[in-house]
Amino acid sequence: MQAKTGKPSVMVVEDDNELRERILVPGLRSEGFEVDSSDSAMTLYRALSLRSWDLFVVDIGLPDENGFEVARHLRQRGEAGIVILTGRASAEDQVRGLDGGADAYLSKPVGVDVLAAALRSVLRRIAPGAQVVVPVPMRAGWCLQQQGWQLVSPSGSRVALARGERLLLTLLTNATGEVVEREVIIDRLRSDDREFDPHRLEMLVHRLRRKVRAASGEDLPLNTVRGLGYLLLP
């Protein structure tokens, strides 16, 4: 079921804490999903007793049960979409995963944008007509339109966004009013562009502010929190 936010809900089952919490979870949130996470099959099964999700991202190498069995269990429960994300890339494993109930099989490393595209593709198959990407409201009068990659100002001015600008704003939007650490932003940008230089983040923010000001005559409510990261004011 879609979450009360209207966004498709995803459960990420991955035991690599850094990959899960610093890349996959924030990355998928920036792509327009509501995301929860588990670090083991047992944690997942306990969570399933309380609610359901539209989509699941499952690693094979879990500490207590392999992902093939988890995918099979999820398939027996119903029609949720299942994407296996793993470092095991053999044809035998791919066949085993897909025959066992997964809708897609992706081998690490993979960009978050590719994973998100796979999830959207699966969602279209299992829930035709579902709204996968929705406009994200920002500060009063500001709107980030993800499908059009445009930022709309309170006065109605439209600012076309480059890929890095869109990733930055969607990440900050999902944490409006909270500081997003610099390292988290860099990890997200690197998951999309492995050549991204951390020193480019400050320049990206500077150019985005200047670009928005020039196009709309208004200041983007994006603040730098020295020593920590960035904050999008509510």
For each residue, the residues with C-beta under 8 A, 3 or more apart:
1: 9 52 53 54
2: 6 7 8 9 54 130
3: 6 7 8 9 34
4:
5: 34
6: 2 3 131 134
7: 2 3 32 33 34 134
8: 2 3 32 33 34 54 55 119 123 130 132
9: 1 2 3 33 34 35 36 53 54 55
10: 28 33 34 35 36 53 54 55 56 57 119
11: 35 36 37 38 44 47 53 55 56 57
12: 20 24 25 28 35 36 37 38 56 57
13: 37 38 39 40 41 44 56 57 58 59 62 67 70
14: 19 20 24 37 38 39 57 59 85
15: 20 39 40 59 61 62 63
16: 19 20 59
17: 20 21 39
18: 21 22 23
19: 14 16 22 23 24
20: 12 14 15 16 17 23 24 25 37 39
21: 17 18 24 25 26 37
22: 18 19 25 26 183 184 187
23: 18 19 20 26 27 112 187 188 191
24: 12 14 19 20 21 27 28 35 37 57 112 115
25: 12 20 21 22 28 29 35 37
26: 21 22 23 29 30 171 174 184 187 188
27: 23 24 30 31 112 115 116 188 191
28: 10 12 24 25 31 33 35 57 112 115 116 119
29: 25 26 32 33 34 35 170 171 174
30: 26 27 112 167 170 171 173 174 188
31: 27 28 112 113 116 133 170
32: 7 8 29 116 132 133 134 136 146 170
33: 7 8 9 10 28 29 55 116 119
34: 3 5 7 8 9 10 29
35: 9 10 11 12 24 25 28 29
36: 9 10 11 12 47 53
37: 11 12 13 14 20 21 24 25
38: 11 12 13 14 41 43 44 47
39: 13 14 15 17 20 43 63
40: 13 15 43 44 62 63 64 65
41: 13 38 44 45 62 64 65 69 70
42: 45 46 64 65
43: 38 39 40 46 47
44: 11 13 38 40 41 47 48 70
45: 41 42 48 49 73
46: 42 43 49 50
47: 11 36 38 43 44 50 51
48: 44 45 51 52 77
49: 45 46
50: 46 47
51: 47 48
52: 1 48 78 80
53: 1 9 10 11 36 56 80
54: 1 2 8 9 10 80 81 123 126 127 130
55: 8 9 10 11 33 80 81 82 83 119 122 123
56: 10 11 12 13 53 71 74 80 81 82 83
57: 10 11 12 13 14 24 28 83 85 115 119
58: 13 67 70 71 74 82 83 84 85 102
59: 13 14 15 16 62 67 84 85 86
60: 66 67 68 84 86 88 93 97
61: 15 66 67 86 87 88
62: 13 15 40 41 59 65 66 67 70
63: 15 39 40
64: 40 41 42
65: 40 41 42 62 69 70
66: 60 61 62 69 70
67: 13 58 59 60 61 62 70 71 84 86 97
68: 60 71 72 96 97 100
69: 41 65 66 72 73
70: 13 41 44 58 62 65 66 67 73 74
71: 56 58 67 68 74 75 82 84 97 100 101 102
72: 68 69 75 76 100 101
73: 45 69 70 76 77
74: 56 58 70 71 77 78 80 82 101
75: 71 72 82 100 101 102
76: 72 73 101
77: 48 73 74 80
78: 52 74
79: 126
80: 52 53 54 55 56 74 77 126
81: 54 55 56 103 119 122 123 125 126
82: 55 56 58 71 74 75 101 102 103 104 122
83: 55 56 57 58 102 103 104 105 106 115 118 119 122
84: 58 59 60 67 71 97 102 104 105 106
85: 14 57 58 59 106 108 110 115
86: 59 60 61 67 89 93 97 105 106 107 108
87: 61 107 108
88: 60 61 93 107
89: 86 93 94 107
90: 93 94
91: 94 95
92: 95 96
93: 60 86 88 89 90 96 97 105
94: 89 90 91 97 98 105
95: 91 92 98 99
96: 68 92 93 99 100
97: 60 67 68 71 84 86 93 94 100 102 105
98: 94 95 102 105
99: 95 96
100: 68 71 72 75 96 97
101: 71 72 74 75 76 82
102: 58 71 75 82 83 84 97 98 105
103: 81 82 83 122 125 126
104: 82 83 84 118 121 122
105: 83 84 86 93 94 97 98 102
106: 83 84 85 86 110 114 115 118
107: 86 87 88 89 110
108: 85 86 87
109:
110: 85 106 107 114 115
111: 114 115 191 192
112: 23 24 27 28 30 31 115 116 188 191 192
113: 31 116 117 192
114: 106 110 111 117 118
115: 24 27 28 57 83 85 106 110 111 112 118 119
116: 27 28 31 32 33 112 113 119 120
117: 113 114 120 121
118: 83 104 106 114 115 121 122
119: 8 10 28 33 55 57 81 83 115 116 122 123
120: 116 117 123 124 132 133
121: 104 117 118 124 125
122: 55 81 82 83 103 104 118 119 125 126
123: 8 54 55 81 119 120 126 127 130 132
124: 120 121 127 128 130 132
125: 81 103 121 122 128
126: 54 79 80 81 103 122 123
127: 54 123 124 130
128: 124 125
129:
130: 2 8 54 123 124 127
131: 6 134
132: 8 32 120 123 124
133: 31 32 120 146 147
134: 6 7 32 131 146
135: 143 144 145 146
136: 32 143 144 146 170 173 174
137: 142 143 144
138: 142 143 144 169 173 176 221 232
139: 142 176 221 232 233 234
140: 154
141: 153 154 155
142: 137 138 139 151 152 153 154 220 221
143: 135 136 137 138 151 152
144: 135 136 137 138 150 151 152 166 169 170 173
145: 135 148 149 150 151 152
146: 32 133 134 135 136 149 166 170
147: 133
148: 145
149: 145 146 160 161 166
150: 144 145 158 159 160 161
151: 142 143 144 145 158 159 161 169 212 220
152: 142 143 144 145 156 157 158 159
153: 141 142 156 157 158 159 212 215 216 218
154: 140 141 142 218
155: 141 216 217 218
156: 152 153
157: 152 153 215 216 217 218
158: 150 151 152 153 215
159: 150 151 152 153 211 212 215 216
160: 149 150
161: 149 150 151 165 166 169
162: 165 166
163: 166 167 192 193
164: 167 168 189 192 193 196 204
165: 161 162 168 169 204 208 211
166: 144 146 149 161 162 163 169 170
167: 30 163 164 170 171 188 189 192
168: 164 165 171 172 185 189 204 205 208
169: 138 144 151 161 165 166 172 173 208 232
170: 29 30 31 32 136 144 146 166 167 173 174
171: 26 29 30 167 168 174 175 180 184 185 188
172: 168 169 175 176 180 222 230 231 232
173: 30 136 138 144 169 170 176 232
174: 26 29 30 136 170 171
175: 171 172 178 179 180 232
176: 138 139 172 173 232 233 234
177: 231 232 233 234
178: 175 231
179: 175 225 228 229 230 231
180: 171 172 175 184 185 229 230 231
181: 184 185 228 229
182: 185 186 201 228 229 230
183: 22 186 187 229
184: 22 26 171 180 181 187 188 229
185: 168 171 180 181 182 188 189 201 229 230
186: 182 183 189 190 196 198 201
187: 22 23 26 183 184 190 191
188: 23 26 27 30 112 167 171 184 185 191 192
189: 164 167 168 185 186 192 193 196 201 204
190: 186 187 193 194 196
191: 23 27 111 112 187 188
192: 111 112 113 163 164 167 188 189 196
193: 163 164 189 190 196
194: 190
195:
196: 164 186 189 190 192 193 200
197: 200
198: 186 201
199: 202 203
200: 196 197 203 204
201: 182 185 186 189 198 204 205
202: 199 205 206
203: 199 200 206 207
204: 164 165 168 189 200 201 207 208
205: 168 201 202 208 209 222 224 230
206: 202 203 209 210
207: 203 204 210 211
208: 165 168 169 204 205 211 212 220 222
209: 205 206 212 213 219 220 222
210: 206 207 213 214
211: 159 165 207 208 214 215
212: 151 153 159 208 209 215 216 218 219 220
213: 209 210 216 217 218 219 220
214: 210 211
215: 153 157 158 159 211 212
216: 153 155 157 159 212 213
217: 155 157 213
218: 153 154 155 157 212 213
219: 209 212 213
220: 142 151 208 209 212 213
221: 138 139 142 232 233
222: 172 205 208 209 230 231 232 233
223: 230 231 232 233
224: 205 230 231
225: 179 228 229 230 231
226:
227:
228: 179 181 182 225
229: 179 180 181 182 183 184 185 225
230: 172 179 180 182 185 205 222 223 224 225
231: 172 177 178 179 180 222 223 224 225
232: 138 139 169 172 173 175 176 177 221 222 223
233: 139 176 177 221 222 223
234: 139 176 177
